[in-house]
Amino acid sequence: MSPLMVATALMFLPCTLSSILSLEPRIAGGINALFGEFPYMVSIHLKAVGDGFYCAGVLVSVRDVLTSASCVLNGSGARVPEELHLLMGTPFRANNTDAIEVEVEEIWVRDVRDLAVLKLKEKVPELKPVVLNEFVQQSQKQCILVGWGANDSDWNVVDHLQEVYMRIRVENCSPSVICASGEQTSSGACYRDLGSPLLCDGSLAGILGSNPQRCGGPVEFYSIRDKIDWIRSQTTRAGATGSHTVTFNRFIIQCLILISAKIYYS
């Protein structure tokens, strides 16, 4: 490269670095997730509210989505499944041609301040569910928060899925939750990150149970390890219910066919 070309490149370099450093922060200091990086992410929408985005969730089986109980409560109890609409298979929170749209069949809430499982009307075998993390998370461990929550400047939710590094904090933290905060100042969870997953070693360690008091501040996640037996009982129950329903329906149809045949030939 000639001296003139080098000088020209250096002349524009500060401008380029300035542009990079001034990029609008997302999920309070996060970056855009890659396509296909988190295939199990689910955006939960309320059909009666604007574009509808309300919470995040995560696919834990081909027919079950795990989220915060706060995402499915309306003050007097759990919402009815018909109020919810789920989008998955895309890093974008709003509807688009790449999204898989799924309706909810049943809602199971563990407790008011806890987790909820959404049983889907149909399976989504084309997506890979997240792996559940059964281990205790050690202090200062690096994990990742993923979600569509607001940035720290205007409180508007973002269109593209964000990810940000978090550090586990164990001081003054209850065993039933995982405490964490962003690695950088003002980075971490923000408004509308409710239900978003905390991923440690690539597996699901926690679910954000409530919106943070301030963007980028310390937050608490419901511990998957602490509730893993309940989660598995619900997903097993969901699969068993669907399987038994199909089997019973087939049995009824077969009986009707046999009865009709007997009447016809008698």
C-alpha positions, 0 to 999 in steps of 0.5 A: 500500500502506498504512503498516500493510501495509508494516509487516506485510510488513517484520515478516515479511521477516527470517523469510523471508530467514532461511528462504531463507538456511538452505536445505540446500545441494546438490551442495555449494552448488548449486540445483535445475535446472529441468525440461528445462534439462539433457535429456542428463543420465543417472543410472546405477544398479546393479541390485543395490544399494538404489535403485541410484544410482551415478554420473552420465553424459551423453547424447552421441548418441541411442545413447551415454552418456559417463561416467567409467571409474570408474563401470563398473569393479568392481575386476577389469575392466569391469562387464557391461552387464546390471548397469546401468540408466539413467534419463534425461529427468528431473531426478530421480535415482530412478525416476518416471513421467517417466523414460525407462528404458534398458538398456545393450548394450555398455561401452567403456572408454578407460582405467582412469583415463579415460572410458567410453562406454555403448552403449544397447540402443535409441535415445532420439531424444526427448532432445537430446544434449549438444554436445561442447566442443572449445576450451581453457578459459581461467583463471577462465572460469565454467562449470557443474557438474551432478549428483545428488551429496551436499551438504556436510553429511550426504553423502546424495545428493539427489533433484533434479538440482543445478547450481553455478557453477565457475571454471576454474583452470590453475595446476599443471593437466595439459593432459589434465584441466580443473581447477576449483573452486566460485565460493563457499566449500564449493560444487562437487563432492561425494560421488557426483558421479562422472561428472558433466559440466562445461558451459562455454558450454552444451557439454560440456567435462569429465567428473568422473573421481573423487570429490573429497577434500572437498566443495567442494574443487578437482577435476579433470575429464577434458578432452573436447577432449583425448579428442574423437577417441576419443569420436567414434570410439566413437559412430560405431562404435556407430551403424555397428554397429547399422546393419550389424546391422539391414542384415544381418538384413534381408538374411538374412530376404529370402534366407530368403523367396526360398528359401522361395518357390523351394521352394514354387513348384518 
